[in-house]
Amino acid sequence: MKKINLIVTAIILIFLYMPSSAQTQEFIVEKVTGKVSILRGTDENYQEVKSGQILNGTDLLVTDENSFIQLSRNGGRFLLKANSALGLNFIKAISINDLLLALTAEEVRSIPKNNSATAKNTAVYGKKIGLEKNNKVNDLNFGLKKLNGARQLAESGYKESAVLVAKETYRKYPSTKSRVDERIYFADLLLRLGLKNEALSEYSDIKSQQLTIDQKNSLNKKIEEVSLAVTSDK
């Protein structure tokens, strides 16, 4: 019964989070330097991006080394730097409440799938945000590109979206979970957003990775400080 409830919760949260306007969010490519590729909707093959091209929220951008792309939308600009990947549907401001809902959905999706119903639900969600089916992207390097994209979201002021991209990346590319410094960066973002319990949970999970002495000491200090802050809030 508990598992059924989690699946139902996942379905509800997925459709609550997915914006109905995702496909209509248009971005104009203002400038491209180097090689920048795009995976459109459910396509399996990448296309090269050109200046002046119109992109939408279901597109996935990937930049190579020594390349970047500048986008504009509604008078605002976003720059995706080299060695990065980002789904354009994440270039948006979201509320803390929406972030919490989305993080809960990510947690449910991370539960091992033992039946076809869960797999089917995940597939439906995947189609909405653009499938990453090409075998060439299913590796650590691509996961790190997505984390680079998430960092750039945070640096551009989209901290909530950045956290969500990072969590999704850990789920889709599990090898990225071993990148301790990157994980601490996004856990720190949770803390700066005031999500102490979520940050504490992430810090605690990071402790299961292989850490250097400095990383271990720094992490233990963070856990102690945040644990005290959580306790004092009760």
C-alpha positions in Angstrom: 0.0 0.0 0.0 2.8 2.4 0.9 4.5 1.8 -2.5 1.2 2.4 -4.3 0.8 5.7 -2.5 4.3 6.7 -3.5 3.6 6.0 -7.1 0.4 8.0 -7.0 2.3 10.8 -5.3 4.9 10.7 -8.0 2.3 11.0 -10.8 0.6 14.0 -9.1 3.9 15.8 -8.4 5.2 15.2 -11.9 2.2 16.8 -13.5 2.0 19.6 -10.9 5.6 20.6 -11.6 5.6 20.3 -15.3 4.6 23.7 -16.7 1.9 23.7 -19.3 3.7 26.4 -21.2 7.0 24.5 -21.5 6.7 24.0 -25.2 5.7 27.6 -25.8 8.7 29.2 -24.0 10.7 30.5 -26.9 14.4 31.5 -26.8 16.2 33.4 -29.6 19.8 32.3 -30.3 21.7 35.6 -30.2 25.2 34.3 -30.5 27.0 31.0 -31.0 30.8 30.4 -30.7 32.3 27.0 -31.4 30.1 23.9 -31.7 26.8 23.9 -29.9 24.3 21.1 -30.4 20.6 20.6 -29.6 18.4 17.6 -29.0 14.9 18.5 -29.9 11.9 17.0 -28.1 11.9 13.2 -28.6 14.5 13.3 -31.5 17.4 10.9 -31.2 19.9 12.8 -33.2 21.6 16.1 -32.4 21.4 19.2 -34.6 23.9 22.0 -34.7 22.6 25.4 -33.4 22.7 28.5 -35.6 22.5 32.2 -34.7 19.0 33.5 -35.1 17.4 30.1 -34.5 14.3 29.9 -32.3 14.4 27.3 -29.5 11.8 26.2 -27.1 11.4 24.7 -23.6 11.6 21.1 -24.7 15.1 21.5 -26.2 18.3 20.3 -24.7 21.5 22.3 -25.4 25.0 20.8 -25.3 28.2 22.9 -25.7 31.6 21.5 -26.6 34.9 22.7 -25.4 35.7 26.3 -26.2 32.1 27.0 -27.2 29.2 28.9 -25.8 25.7 30.1 -26.7 23.9 33.3 -25.7 20.1 33.2 -25.6 17.5 35.9 -25.1 13.9 35.7 -24.0 11.5 38.5 -23.1 14.4 41.0 -22.8 16.5 38.7 -20.5 19.7 36.9 -21.5 21.2 33.6 -20.6 24.8 32.4 -21.4 25.6 28.7 -21.5 29.4 28.2 -21.4 31.7 25.5 -22.6 31.3 21.8 -21.7 27.8 22.2 -20.4 24.3 20.8 -21.0 21.0 22.2 -20.0 17.3 21.6 -20.7 15.8 25.0 -21.6 12.7 24.3 -19.5 14.9 24.9 -16.4 15.8 28.5 -17.3 13.0 30.0 -15.1 12.4 31.2 -11.6 10.5 28.7 -9.4 9.2 29.2 -5.9 10.5 27.4 -2.8 7.2 25.5 -2.5 7.5 24.3 -6.2 11.1 23.3 -5.5 10.0 21.2 -2.5 7.3 19.5 -4.6 9.8 18.8 -7.4 12.4 17.5 -4.9 9.8 15.1 -3.5 9.0 13.9 -7.0 12.7 13.4 -7.6 12.9 11.3 -4.4 10.0 9.2 -5.5 11.5 8.7 -9.0 14.8 7.5 -7.4 13.0 4.5 -5.8 14.1 1.3 -7.6 11.4 0.4 -10.2 10.1 -3.1 -9.8 7.0 -2.9 -11.9 5.9 -1.7 -15.3 3.5 0.9 -14.0 6.3 3.0 -12.4 8.5 2.6 -15.5 5.6 3.7 -17.7 5.0 6.8 -15.5 8.7 7.8 -15.7 8.6 7.3 -19.5 5.6 9.7 -19.8 7.5 12.3 -17.8 10.6 11.8 -19.9 8.7 12.6 -23.1 7.5 15.9 -21.6 11.0 17.2 -21.0 12.7 15.8 -24.0 14.2 12.3 -24.1 18.0 11.8 -23.8 18.0 8.5 -25.6 21.2 8.8 -27.6 23.7 6.3 -26.2 26.5 8.8 -26.5 25.2 10.9 -23.7 24.7 8.2 -21.1 28.1 8.5 -19.3 29.9 10.5 -16.6 31.1 13.2 -19.0 27.5 14.1 -20.0 26.4 14.1 -16.3 29.2 16.5 -15.5 28.1 18.7 -18.4 24.7 18.8 -16.9 26.1 19.8 -13.5 28.1 22.6 -15.2 24.8 23.8 -16.7 23.2 23.7 -13.2 26.0 25.8 -11.8 25.4 28.4 -14.5 21.8 28.5 -13.6 22.7 29.2 -10.0 25.2 31.9 -11.1 22.5 33.5 -13.2 20.1 33.7 -10.2 18.1 30.5 -10.8 19.2 28.8 -7.6 16.1 26.7 -7.2 16.2 25.4 -10.7 19.9 24.7 -10.3 19.2 22.4 -7.3 16.6 20.6 -9.3 18.8 20.0 -12.3 21.5 18.7 -10.0 19.2 16.2 -8.3 17.8 15.0 -11.6 21.4 14.5 -12.9 22.3 12.4 -9.8 19.3 10.2 -10.6 19.9 9.8 -14.4 23.7 9.6 -14.2 24.5 7.9 -10.8 28.2 8.1 -11.4 28.0 11.9 -10.8 27.1 11.2 -7.2 30.7 10.4 -6.5 31.8 14.0 -7.4 31.9 15.2 -3.8 32.9 18.9 -4.4 30.0 19.3 -6.9 27.5 17.7 -4.5 28.7 19.9 -1.7 28.2 23.0 -3.9 24.5 22.1 -4.5 23.9 21.1 -0.9 25.3 24.5 0.1 22.7 26.0 -2.3 19.9 24.2 -0.4 21.2 25.7 2.8 21.4 29.2 1.3 17.8 28.8 0.2 16.8 28.1 3.8 16.1 24.4 3.3 18.0 23.2 6.3 16.5 19.7 6.5 17.1 19.1 2.8 20.7 20.3 3.0 21.3 18.2 6.1 20.0 15.1 4.3 22.2 15.8 1.3 25.3 16.4 3.5 24.6 13.1 5.3 24.3 11.2 2.0 27.5 12.7 0.7 29.3 11.2 3.7 28.8 7.7 2.1 31.3 8.7 -0.7 35.0 8.4 -0.5 36.3 11.6 1.0 39.6 13.3 1.5 40.5 14.3 5.1 39.7 17.9 4.3 36.4 17.0 2.7 35.5 14.8 5.7 36.3 17.5 8.2 34.5 20.2 6.3 31.4 18.0 5.9 31.3 17.0 9.6 31.5 20.7 10.5 28.6 21.5 8.2 26.5 18.6 9.5 27.1 19.7 13.1 26.2 23.3 12.4 23.1 22.5 10.4 21.9 19.8 12.9 22.1 22.4 15.7 20.2 24.9 13.5 17.5 22.4 12.8 17.2 21.5 16.4 16.9 25.1 17.5 14.1 25.7 14.9 11.9 23.0 16.6 
